[in-house]
Amino acid sequence: MKRIPLDASPETNKQAESTMKYKDQLVQFKQNRVWRSYKGGKVLDDIAGVVPAQDSHFPEDWIASTTKAVNPGREHIDEGESIALLTDQNMPFSELIALDPDYFLGRDHVAQFGTNPMVLVKFLDSSIRLHFQAHPTREFSQQYLNSDAGKAEAYYILKVREDINDPYIYLGFQHPPQKAQFN
């Protein structure tokens, strides 16, 4: 597999683009389980055909991710970024996007954010109640976390484990908006 560096020249990208077949093709991704501090993932094992399916510290599958996972004590492990499966080769998703950002993300998106998709989709299966989470603003992330983005979050709940009675989610705001702001 030939890998094109993210900082490759436009000429190098054009050469790679002309030899790769990705336009109008379905890009698939390898399963991308990521270590987390909480346990879960049995349902993900079931979907992947793992026998026996069990909960572990890999309760999330990051889908079409260009994000590197940051886990203290696991800095030496490269995890989080998805591997794109193409007809003739596999490569990190960020490298595929870098070949033709306008094609994958759109000209307007690239003008505003560069080659960062600005989204992280996770297929998450927690076996326990998730811990308290606080997500930084973009400004805080840039100043203190060496990151270009904060973290907005949304959930789409597909199913709740059958052994969970009365499931619930608490959510709130640091600065609650006024009713008129929701219009």
Disulfide bonds with the S-S distance in Angstrom:
none
